[in-house]
Amino acid sequence: MTSFVSFSLALLMAIAPVAASAEKADRQKPTNIEADSLVHDELNQVSIFTGRAVLTRGTMVMRGARIEMREDIDGYQYGIIFPEPNKRAFFRQKREGIDEFMEGEGLRIEFDGKADRVKLIDHAEVRRYRGAVLNDTMSGKLIIYENLADVFSIDGQRTEEGGKASGGRVKAVLAPRSKALDKP
């Protein structure tokens, strides 16, 4: 059932008129990170930023209490963002060619620079804004946003919390799309 829901939502996103993917220029921008402290391991190419950490790359913004970044030998960057206690880590990025932003939160966010993929994990939510207006919201246990293909996959996975099953459902509120708004 869960894979059917993921497939159905991916199909819905694929057939809906989609004007563009994430800002292409962001991939070529430098990554800037600010935090209260940094521990860098040059040998392993790992940096750990702690304390109100904020990562920016072009229009992409990620925030959390801790950001762990690593770089592979080809120069691709990978990150994990952890939130402050009782909060969720945050992600936001402009979509290419239109006045639209994708925004999301989760108890953990993983960023894969090579695949240009963002994973929002546990209590995950994604929102689509057209200008300043909230249009769509989607939530689940795991949300994977493929920036290059502009495709979402959302899994509601049931979990055990305090001896009780919870979750297990994907929730989505999708606003009607206006053809006039899809024109760049």
KEKE-3310 file (N, C-alpha, C; in steps of 0.2 Angstrom, whole numbers, plus 5000, padded with zeros to 4 digits):
npx = (5004:5010:5020:5011:5005:5016:5020:5008:5008:5020:5017:5006:5013:5021:5012:5006:5006:5022:5033:5047:5063:5074:5084:5096:5108:5112:5119:5132:5137:5146:5147:5141:5143:5138:5141:5141:5152:5166:5173:5185:5191:5203:5210:5200:5191:5179:5168:5161:5149:5142:5129:5117:5118:5119:5117:5121:5118:5118:5101:5097:5094:5098:5095:5100:5104:5116:5127:5134:5146:5153:5166:5168:5181:5179:5174:5161:5148:5141:5129:5122:5109:5105:5092:5088:5084:5068:5063:5063:5074:5078:5074:5075:5072:5073:5063:5068:5066:5053:5042:5043:5045:5052:5050:5055:5054:5062:5066:5079:5089:5096:5108:5113:5125:5130:5119:5110:5099:5088:5084:5071:5069:5059:5045:5043:5040:5034:5033:5025:5028:5020:5026:5023:5013:5006:5004:5004:5005:5014:5016:5025:5034:5046:5053:5058:5066:5070:5079:5084:5075:5063:5054:5045:5045:5036:5035:5024:5028:5025:5028:5035:5031:5033:5028:5016:5009:5012:5009:5011:5004:5003:5001:4993:4990:4984:4984:4974:4981:4985:4986:4991:5000:5010:5018:5034)
npy = (4994:5006:5008:5010:5022:5031:5029:5034:5047:5052:5050:5059:5071:5070:5071:5083:5100:5105:5118:5120:5114:5114:5128:5130:5136:5136:5125:5128:5137:5143:5134:5141:5142:5146:5146:5142:5135:5125:5110:5103:5090:5088:5077:5067:5075:5081:5091:5098:5108:5117:5124:5134:5133:5138:5134:5140:5140:5148:5150:5141:5136:5129:5125:5121:5114:5107:5104:5092:5091:5083:5080:5072:5064:5069:5081:5083:5088:5082:5082:5082:5087:5092:5095:5108:5104:5098:5104:5105:5102:5113:5117:5126:5131:5140:5137:5134:5147:5152:5161:5153:5143:5129:5121:5113:5103:5092:5079:5076:5080:5075:5079:5077:5081:5076:5068:5078:5078:5079:5073:5072:5067:5058:5064:5073:5086:5095:5110:5120:5135:5149:5163:5172:5164:5150:5135:5120:5107:5093:5078:5066:5051:5049:5060:5062:5072:5074:5085:5087:5080:5085:5078:5071:5059:5051:5043:5035:5027:5016:5018:5013:5021:5024:5011:5011:5010:5022:5035:5030:5035:5045:5062:5075:5091:5099:5112:5119:5121:5136:5140:5152:5155:5147:5151:5158)
npz = (5000:5004:4994:4983:4987:4986:4973:4967:4971:4965:4952:4951:4953:4942:4931:4932:4927:4926:4928:4929:4936:4951:4954:4942:4942:4955:4958:4953:4962:4976:4992:5007:5024:5040:5057:5075:5079:5072:5067:5058:5047:5038:5032:5030:5023:5030:5038:5053:5058:5071:5082:5078:5064:5047:5030:5014:4997:4983:4979:4988:5005:5020:5037:5054:5070:5069:5056:5045:5034:5019:5007:4991:4981:4969:4971:4974:4985:5001:5013:5030:5040:5056:5068:5081:5098:5099:5087:5069:5056:5042:5025:5010:4993:4977:4963:4946:4934:4937:4949:4962:4976:4984:5000:5015:5030:5042:5054:5051:5038:5023:5011:4994:4984:4972:4965:4966:4976:4989:5005:5017:5033:5044:5052:5041:5030:5016:5007:4994:4987:4978:4974:4988:4992:5000:4992:4990:5001:5008:5017:5027:5032:5026:5014:4998:4987:4971:4963:4950:4942:4946:4955:4967:4980:4992:5008:5019:5030:5043:5061:5077:5091:5108:5111:5103:5087:5074:5062:5045:5035:5020:5018:5009:5002:4989:4979:4966:4949:4940:4924:4919:4929:4926:4916:4912)
capx = (5000:5014:5023:5006:5004:5022:5019:5003:5010:5025:5013:5002:5018:5024:5007:5004:5011:5028:5037:5054:5066:5077:5088:5101:5114:5114:5124:5138:5138:5150:5143:5143:5141:5139:5139:5145:5159:5168:5178:5187:5195:5206:5212:5194:5186:5173:5167:5155:5147:5137:5127:5113:5121:5115:5121:5118:5121:5113:5095:5096:5096:5097:5097:5099:5109:5122:5128:5140:5148:5159:5167:5171:5187:5177:5172:5154:5147:5136:5128:5117:5107:5101:5089:5089:5079:5061:5062:5065:5079:5074:5077:5072:5076:5069:5063:5070:5062:5047:5042:5041:5050:5051:5052:5054:5057:5062:5071:5085:5089:5102:5109:5117:5126:5131:5113:5106:5094:5087:5080:5068:5067:5055:5041:5044:5035:5037:5028:5027:5025:5020:5027:5022:5007:5007:5000:5004:5009:5014:5020:5026:5039:5052:5051:5064:5065:5075:5080:5085:5069:5058:5050:5044:5043:5034:5033:5021:5030:5022:5033:5033:5033:5031:5024:5010:5010:5009:5011:5009:4999:5005:4995:4994:4985:4987:4980:4973:4986:4983:4990:4994:5005:5016:5022:5039)
capy = (5000:5012:5010:5012:5029:5034:5029:5038:5054:5053:5050:5065:5076:5070:5073:5090:5104:5107:5123:5119:5111:5118:5133:5126:5140:5134:5119:5130:5142:5140:5133:5145:5139:5149:5142:5145:5132:5121:5105:5101:5085:5088:5070:5064:5080:5081:5097:5098:5114:5116:5130:5138:5132:5139:5133:5143:5139:5151:5151:5135:5137:5124:5127:5116:5115:5104:5102:5088:5091:5080:5081:5066:5066:5072:5088:5083:5089:5079:5085:5080:5093:5090:5101:5109:5100:5099:5107:5101:5105:5117:5117:5130:5132:5142:5133:5137:5151:5154:5163:5147:5140:5123:5122:5107:5102:5085:5078:5075:5082:5073:5082:5073:5085:5073:5066:5084:5075:5081:5068:5074:5061:5058:5070:5077:5090:5099:5115:5123:5142:5153:5170:5172:5161:5143:5131:5113:5104:5086:5076:5058:5049:5050:5063:5062:5077:5074:5092:5087:5078:5089:5073:5069:5052:5052:5037:5036:5021:5016:5017:5012:5026:5022:5005:5011:5011:5029:5037:5026:5038:5051:5068:5080:5096:5101:5118:5119:5125:5140:5140:5158:5156:5142:5155:5162)
capz = (5000:5005:4988:4979:4988:4984:4966:4965:4972:4960:4946:4951:4952:4935:4926:4934:4923:4930:4924:4930:4942:4956:4951:4939:4944:4962:4957:4952:4967:4982:4998:5012:5030:5046:5064:5081:5079:5067:5068:5051:5047:5031:5029:5027:5020:5034:5042:5057:5060:5077:5084:5074:5058:5041:5024:5008:4990:4978:4982:4993:5012:5025:5044:5059:5075:5067:5049:5044:5027:5017:5000:4988:4977:4963:4973:4976:4993:5004:5020:5035:5044:5062:5071:5088:5101:5099:5081:5063:5051:5037:5018:5005:4987:4972:4957:4940:4929:4940:4956:4966:4981:4988:5007:5019:5036:5045:5060:5048:5031:5019:5004:4990:4979:4965:4963:4967:4979:4996:5009:5023:5036:5051:5053:5036:5027:5010:5005:4988:4988:4972:4977:4995:4994:5000:4987:4991:5007:5008:5023:5028:5036:5022:5008:4993:4982:4966:4960:4943:4938:4950:4957:4974:4983:4999:5011:5026:5034:5050:5065:5083:5096:5114:5111:5099:5080:5072:5055:5040:5030:5017:5018:5004:5000:4982:4976:4958:4946:4935:4918:4918:4933:4924:4911:4915)
cpx = (5004:5017:5018:5005:5010:5022:5014:5005:5015:5022:5009:5007:5020:5019:5005:5009:5016:5032:5044:5057:5070:5082:5094:5108:5116:5119:5131:5141:5142:5145:5146:5140:5143:5137:5143:5152:5160:5173:5179:5192:5198:5207:5206:5189:5179:5173:5161:5154:5142:5135:5124:5117:5117:5120:5117:5122:5117:5107:5093:5098:5094:5099:5096:5104:5116:5122:5134:5141:5154:5160:5170:5177:5185:5174:5165:5153:5141:5135:5122:5116:5103:5098:5091:5084:5072:5059:5064:5070:5075:5078:5072:5076:5071:5069:5065:5065:5055:5047:5039:5046:5047:5054:5051:5057:5057:5066:5078:5084:5096:5102:5114:5119:5127:5124:5108:5099:5094:5082:5078:5066:5064:5052:5042:5038:5038:5031:5030:5024:5025:5020:5027:5016:5008:5002:4999:5008:5008:5018:5020:5032:5046:5050:5058:5062:5071:5074:5080:5079:5063:5052:5050:5042:5042:5032:5030:5023:5027:5028:5030:5036:5030:5026:5018:5013:5008:5011:5007:5004:5003:4999:4998:4988:4987:4982:4979:4978:4983:4988:4994:5000:5011:5020:5027:5039)
cpy = (5006:5014:5012:5020:5033:5034:5034:5045:5056:5054:5057:5071:5076:5072:5080:5094:5107:5112:5122:5116:5116:5123:5130:5130:5139:5129:5122:5135:5139:5139:5137:5143:5144:5145:5145:5141:5127:5116:5102:5096:5085:5082:5067:5068:5080:5087:5096:5105:5114:5123:5134:5139:5134:5138:5137:5142:5142:5153:5146:5137:5131:5126:5121:5118:5112:5102:5098:5088:5087:5081:5075:5069:5069:5079:5089:5084:5085:5082:5082:5086:5090:5096:5102:5105:5102:5104:5103:5105:5108:5117:5121:5131:5135:5138:5137:5141:5153:5157:5158:5145:5133:5123:5116:5107:5094:5085:5077:5076:5079:5076:5079:5078:5082:5071:5072:5081:5077:5076:5072:5068:5062:5065:5075:5080:5094:5104:5118:5130:5145:5160:5169:5167:5153:5139:5124:5111:5096:5083:5068:5057:5050:5054:5064:5067:5077:5081:5091:5085:5082:5084:5072:5062:5053:5045:5038:5031:5022:5015:5016:5017:5025:5016:5005:5013:5018:5030:5032:5029:5044:5056:5073:5085:5100:5106:5117:5123:5129:5140:5146:5159:5152:5146:5159:5169)
cpz = (5000:4998:4983:4980:4986:4976:4963:4965:4967:4953:4945:4950:4945:4930:4926:4930:4928:4926:4924:4936:4946:4951:4949:4941:4951:4962:4956:4957:4973:4988:5003:5018:5036:5052:5069:5082:5074:5069:5060:5051:5039:5028:5026:5024:5023:5038:5046:5060:5066:5079:5079:5067:5052:5035:5019:5002:4985:4982:4987:5000:5016:5032:5049:5065:5073:5059:5048:5036:5025:5009:4997:4984:4971:4964:4974:4983:4995:5011:5024:5039:5050:5065:5078:5091:5100:5092:5075:5060:5046:5031:5014:4999:4981:4966:4951:4936:4931:4947:4961:4970:4983:4995:5011:5025:5038:5051:5058:5041:5028:5012:5000:4984:4972:4962:4963:4970:4987:4999:5015:5027:5043:5052:5048:5033:5021:5008:4998:4988:4981:4975:4984:4997:4994:4996:4989:4998:5007:5014:5023:5032:5033:5015:5004:4988:4977:4962:4953:4939:4941:4951:4964:4975:4990:5002:5018:5031:5041:5055:5072:5088:5102:5115:5106:5092:5078:5065:5050:5035:5027:5017:5013:5003:4994:4979:4968:4955:4941:4930:4917:4923:4931:4919:4914:4913)
residu = (MET:THR:SER:PHE:VAL:SER:PHE:SER:LEU:ALA:LEU:LEU:MET:ALA:ILE:ALA:PRO:VAL:ALA:ALA:SER:ALA:GLU:LYS:ALA:ASP:ARG:GLN:LYS:PRO:THR:ASN:ILE:GLU:ALA:ASP:SER:LEU:VAL:HIS:ASP:GLU:LEU:ASN:GLN:VAL:SER:ILE:PHE:THR:GLY:ARG:ALA:VAL:LEU:THR:ARG:GLY:THR:MET:VAL:MET:ARG:GLY:ALA:ARG:ILE:GLU:MET:ARG:GLU:ASP:ILE:ASP:GLY:TYR:GLN:TYR:GLY:ILE:ILE:PHE:PRO:GLU:PRO:ASN:LYS:ARG:ALA:PHE:PHE:ARG:GLN:LYS:ARG:GLU:GLY:ILE:ASP:GLU:PHE:MET:GLU:GLY:GLU:GLY:LEU:ARG:ILE:GLU:PHE:ASP:GLY:LYS:ALA:ASP:ARG:VAL:LYS:LEU:ILE:ASP:HIS:ALA:GLU:VAL:ARG:ARG:TYR:ARG:GLY:ALA:VAL:LEU:ASN:ASP:THR:MET:SER:GLY:LYS:LEU:ILE:ILE:TYR:GLU:ASN:LEU:ALA:ASP:VAL:PHE:SER:ILE:ASP:GLY:GLN:ARG:THR:GLU:GLU:GLY:GLY:LYS:ALA:SER:GLY:GLY:ARG:VAL:LYS:ALA:VAL:LEU:ALA:PRO:ARG:SER:LYS:ALA:LEU:ASP:LYS:PRO)
# end
